[in-house]
């Protein structure tokens, strides 16, 4: 039996170079949103972005439209893209989902993480701490993102990871508000340290609790700032 399809069996179109460039532009912009390299309210002009990325405006425009369709960007009546400044209710929903999903991943990671993987995670947290000591916001954001997603990777749950990535794309720029106003340091050790101890002890519930505390502490600070000056409806 011949299982091959006839040449006209699927309605597929040829792949053009512009398609590949649009995908690359999408991935770069998506990563910038996740890591907080783009600011809430920032206007994204596709021609300027095209110059920066070294491509024509067309793939950038396609990337912006794709991100807007995912809720990561806002488009006005003229088609101009902006990084959204989240309404407090939307932010609260995103963070509730992150607590559920990232807490689940941390609990699973506590069952599966190997000593070498935990050591790698500890080294990442050390760079987070170094960034805080230097007052280097970019280093803190970069290494914090790496810490969270490395923890999720230890859970070996790729579907969950993709769901969390979609939430980070929407909420990533908002994390910049952590550096917009003085924030009192808590007397307790950083939640990352509690998570590392839980992973070493293979204590799933303690790992979930550490992630929950981490997310709730910084989201409470951001939520207060958003509530004080919510975006227009």
CORSUL-V445542 format. One record per residue. N is the residue number from 1. RES is the residue in one small letter. PSI is psi in radians with two decimals (none if undefined). OMEGA is omega as a letter, one per 40 degrees, with the letter a starting at -180 (NA if undefined). D_CENTER is the distance of its C-alpha to the mean C-alpha in Angstrom with 1 decimal. Layout:
n: {N	N}
res: {RES	RES}
psi: {PSI	PSI}
omega: {OMEGA	OMEGA}
d_center: {D_CENTER	D_CENTER}
This chain:
n: {1	2	3	4	5	6	7	8	9	10	11	12	13	14	15	16	17	18	19	20	21	22	23	24	25	26	27	28	29	30	31	32	33	34	35	36	37	38	39	40	41	42	43	44	45	46	47	48	49	50	51	52	53	54	55	56	57	58	59	60	61	62	63	64	65	66	67	68	69	70	71	72	73	74	75	76	77	78	79	80	81	82	83	84	85	86	87	88	89	90	91	92	93	94	95	96	97	98	99	100	101	102	103	104	105	106	107	108	109	110	111	112	113	114	115	116	117	118	119	120	121	122	123	124	125	126	127	128	129	130	131	132	133	134	135	136	137	138	139	140	141	142	143	144	145	146	147	148	149	150	151	152	153	154	155	156	157	158	159	160	161	162	163	164	165	166	167	168	169	170	171	172	173	174	175	176	177	178	179	180	181	182	183	184	185	186	187	188	189	190	191	192	193	194	195	196	197	198	199	200	201	202	203	204	205	206	207	208	209	210	211	212	213	214	215	216	217	218	219	220	221	222	223	224	225	226	227	228	229	230	231	232	233}
res: {x	x	x	x	x	x	x	x	x	x	x	x	x	x	x	x	x	x	x	x	x	x	x	x	x	x	x	x	x	x	x	x	x	x	x	x	x	x	x	x	x	x	x	x	x	x	x	x	x	x	x	x	x	x	x	x	x	x	x	x	x	x	x	x	x	x	x	x	x	x	x	x	x	x	x	x	x	x	x	x	x	x	x	x	x	x	x	x	x	x	x	x	x	x	x	x	x	x	x	x	x	x	x	x	x	x	x	x	x	x	x	x	x	x	x	x	x	x	x	x	x	x	x	x	x	x	x	x	x	x	x	x	x	x	x	x	x	x	x	x	x	x	x	x	x	x	x	x	x	x	x	x	x	x	x	x	x	x	x	x	x	x	x	x	x	x	x	x	x	x	x	x	x	x	x	x	x	x	x	x	x	x	x	x	x	x	x	x	x	x	x	x	x	x	x	x	x	x	x	x	x	x	x	x	x	x	x	x	x	x	x	x	x	x	x	x	x	x	x	x	x	x	x	x	x	x	x	x	x	x	x	x	x}
psi: {2.27	1.94	0.00	2.59	2.60	2.78	-0.44	0.40	-0.37	2.43	1.13	2.52	2.72	2.58	2.20	2.83	-0.62	-0.61	-0.76	-0.72	-0.67	-0.69	-0.71	-0.73	-0.71	-0.82	-0.67	-0.78	-0.68	-0.75	-0.65	-0.64	-0.80	-0.67	-0.04	0.29	-0.22	2.50	2.57	2.32	-0.12	2.33	2.34	1.82	2.07	-0.55	-0.68	-0.71	-0.67	-0.72	-0.75	-0.67	-0.20	0.60	3.05	2.84	-0.46	-0.89	-0.54	-0.74	-0.75	-0.70	-0.73	-0.72	-0.68	-0.75	-0.62	-0.68	-0.40	0.01	0.15	-0.38	2.73	2.51	2.30	-3.06	-0.42	-0.02	0.22	2.30	2.46	2.61	2.16	2.56	1.92	2.43	2.51	-0.66	-0.71	-0.73	-0.75	-0.70	-0.76	-0.77	-0.61	-0.74	-0.69	-0.74	-0.80	-0.88	-0.81	-0.55	-0.72	-0.75	-0.70	-0.71	-0.72	-0.68	-0.60	-0.48	-0.54	-0.35	2.37	2.73	-0.73	-0.62	-0.67	-0.66	-0.70	-0.74	-0.68	-0.68	-0.64	-0.77	-0.62	-0.61	-0.59	-0.83	-0.69	-0.73	-0.66	-0.70	-0.64	-0.14	0.69	1.64	-0.68	-0.73	-0.74	-0.83	-0.76	-0.84	-0.55	-0.75	-0.77	-0.70	-0.83	-0.77	-0.44	-0.67	-0.80	-0.69	-0.57	-0.34	-0.25	0.84	1.38	-0.57	-0.80	-0.73	-0.71	-0.66	-0.74	-0.68	-0.71	-0.60	-0.68	-0.63	-0.68	-0.67	-0.21	-0.88	-0.53	-0.39	-0.33	-0.42	-0.33	-0.45	0.10	-0.31	2.66	2.39	2.14	2.43	2.43	2.58	-0.31	2.81	2.79	2.44	-0.47	-0.65	-0.68	-0.66	-0.76	-0.72	-0.70	-0.67	-0.74	-0.59	-0.02	0.73	1.69	-0.73	-0.66	-0.64	-0.77	-0.75	-0.66	-0.76	-0.72	-0.80	-0.76	-0.88	-0.69	-0.63	-0.86	-0.50	-0.55	-0.70	-0.81	-0.72	-0.67	-0.68	-0.70	-0.69	-0.56	-0.47	1.24	2.66	2.75	2.57	none}
omega: {a	a	a	i	i	a	i	a	a	a	a	i	i	i	a	i	i	i	a	i	i	i	i	i	i	a	i	i	i	i	i	i	a	a	a	i	i	a	i	a	a	i	a	a	a	i	i	i	i	i	a	a	i	i	i	a	a	i	i	i	i	i	i	i	i	i	i	i	i	a	a	i	i	i	i	a	i	a	i	a	i	i	a	i	a	i	a	a	i	i	a	i	i	a	i	i	i	i	a	a	a	i	i	i	a	i	i	i	i	i	a	a	i	a	a	i	i	i	i	i	i	i	i	i	i	i	i	a	i	i	i	i	i	a	a	a	a	i	i	a	a	a	i	i	i	i	a	a	i	i	i	i	i	i	a	a	a	i	i	a	i	i	i	i	i	i	i	i	a	a	a	a	a	a	i	i	i	a	a	a	i	a	a	i	i	a	a	i	a	i	i	a	i	i	i	i	i	i	i	a	a	a	a	a	i	i	i	a	a	i	i	i	i	a	a	a	a	i	i	i	a	a	i	i	i	a	a	i	a	i	i	i	NA}
d_center: {47.7	45.7	42.0	41.1	40.2	42.3	41.0	40.6	39.0	35.4	34.5	32.3	32.3	32.3	29.1	29.3	27.9	26.2	24.2	22.8	22.1	20.2	18.0	17.4	16.8	14.2	12.3	12.6	11.6	8.6	7.5	8.8	7.0	3.4	5.8	7.9	10.7	11.7	13.4	14.0	17.2	17.1	19.3	18.5	21.9	21.9	25.1	23.8	20.5	22.9	25.0	22.1	21.0	24.6	24.8	26.7	25.3	25.4	22.4	20.3	21.6	20.8	17.2	16.9	18.7	16.5	13.3	15.6	16.8	13.4	13.2	10.7	13.8	17.2	20.4	23.7	27.1	27.5	24.4	22.7	18.9	17.2	13.8	14.4	15.3	14.5	17.6	17.9	18.5	15.5	13.3	15.4	15.0	11.2	11.6	14.6	12.9	10.2	13.4	15.3	13.1	11.8	15.4	16.9	15.1	16.3	19.7	20.0	18.9	21.8	24.1	23.2	22.0	24.6	25.9	24.7	21.1	21.3	22.8	20.0	17.5	20.0	20.2	16.5	17.0	20.2	18.3	16.1	19.6	21.1	18.7	19.5	23.2	23.0	21.2	18.9	15.8	14.3	15.1	13.8	10.2	10.4	12.0	10.2	6.9	9.7	11.5	9.2	8.6	12.3	13.3	12.0	13.7	16.8	17.1	17.9	16.4	14.9	15.0	13.1	10.3	10.2	10.2	7.3	5.2	7.1	6.4	2.8	4.8	7.4	6.9	5.1	8.7	10.4	9.7	12.3	14.9	15.0	17.0	19.0	21.5	23.1	21.7	24.1	23.5	24.1	27.1	25.5	23.8	20.1	18.5	17.2	20.9	21.7	19.2	20.8	24.2	23.4	22.3	25.5	27.5	26.0	25.6	23.1	23.7	23.3	20.0	18.8	20.3	18.7	15.1	16.4	17.9	15.0	12.8	16.0	17.2	14.6	14.0	17.8	18.0	15.6	17.3	20.6	19.8	18.6	21.8	23.9	23.1	21.6	21.1	24.1	24.2}
